[in-house]
C-alpha cells in the first residue's frame, strides 16, 4: 500500500459530499438567499406582533374579552409579551448577523 492511497479520500465520503452539494447559477442562489432572508424577517415580525398583541390585551376593556377564553385572565400577558419581545429582539440580531456576514462574504 503506497502513501498516496492512504491519503486519498474514500469513495464513500466523496459521494456523500457530492450529495450535500447543490450546483446552481448565481441568479438562483441570489433569489433563494433573498427568499430565506425575507422568511426570517417575516418570522421576526410575527414575534413582535405577538408581543404587541399580548400587551394590547392587558389594556382597557380587552381584559373582558381575554376572560372569555382564558381561565386565569390576563395576569401573565405582560410577561408573555416581554418574552416575545426578547426572543424577537434576539431573532432580529441574528437576521442582522446573517445580512452582515453575507455582505462580508
ABEGO torsion letter per residue (X at the ends): XBAAAAABBBAAAAAAAAAABBBBBAAAAAAAAAAAAAAAAAAAAAAAAAAAAAAAAABEAAAAAAAAABAAEAAAAAAAAAAAAAAAAAAAAAAAAAAAAAAAX
